[in-house]
Amino acid sequence: MTIGKRVKEALANGDFIPAKSRVKLSPGESVRIMRELQEYSQNELARIAGIPQSTISGIESGRINLGVERAKVLARALKVHPTVLLFPGWDTAKESAA
C-alpha cells in the first residue's frame, strides 16, 4: 500500500488529524533558507549579488534591515520573486479572504 493510500485510509478511519503548523520566518531567515536551498555560501551569494558578505550576514542575523532594494538584488541572485524574501509569512489564503 502506498503512503498516500495509507494516509487516506487513516483519515477515513479518524486515526489522526494532519497538523497545520506554520513557521514564522523573518525576511533574514527567508534569505538564509533560499541561499542554503541553492547551496550557496554567503560569500558566493555576495559575489553573485554584488553585496558585501558582511551585509548578507547582517541581513540573515536580523542586524541589518533587508529593505526593498536589497530584496530585489538578492531575489535576482536567488532567482525568486522579491516578495518571497520580504514577506515570508504571508498567508495568501487568509489575506485573500479578508
N, C-alpha and C positions, 0 to 999 in steps of 0.2 A: 504494500500500500504506500502510495506517495505521501510526502509530508502534507501537501495541500489537502489530500483526501482525509488524512488523519485530523487535521485542524478542523475541517468542515464537519467531520463526524463528532469531534469533541464539542464543537459549538452547538451542534444539533442536540447533543445529549445534555447540554448545560454543564459540562465538566469544567469549563473555565471561561472567563471573560478576558479577551485580549486587553492589555494595558494601553492606555492612550497617554503616554507621557511625552512631554515636550521639554527640551532642554533650552534654557535661556542662554543665549550667547551674546557676547559683546561684539561690536564690529572688529575689534582686535583679535578676538578668538576666531571669528569667521575668516579673517585674513590668514591666520596661522593654519587653520584647518584646510583651507583651499590650497595653501602653499604646500603643506605636507601631503595632501592627496595627489598633488602633481610631482611630488618627490623633489621639490626644490629646497635648497638650504636658504637661509636668509641672505647669504652672500650671492647666491645665484639669482634670487628674485631681485635683489638690489641692482645687480648688473643688467638684468633684462629690463627692469622698470626705470632705471636711471635715478633711483632714490638711494640715499646712503643706507647701509646696513643698520647703522645705529638708529635711524628713523624707523625702519621696519621693526626693529626690536622694541622701540618705544611704543609703536602702534600696537603690537601684539601684547605687550605687557600693560597697556592702558595708560602709560605715562604721556603719550602724545595722541592728540585727537586725530582720527582718520581724516575727516573733512571730505567734502565733495570732490575737490580737485585731485587729492591724493587717491581717493577711491577710484576715480576714472582712470588714472595712470596704472594703479595696481590691478584693476579689473581687466584692462587691456593685456597686461603681462600675464595674468592668470586665466585669461580667456573666459571670463564670466561677466555678467551684467553688474554694473556698479551697485545696484540695489541689493544684490546678494551679500555684498560686503557691508553696506551701510545699514541695512535693516534685516539682520539675520533672523530675528524672531518674529517677523511679520507673518501673521496668520491670515492668509488670503481668504479662507472660508469665513472666518469670523468678521473680518473687516468688510467683506462684500455684503454681508447680511445686515450690517448696521445702517 
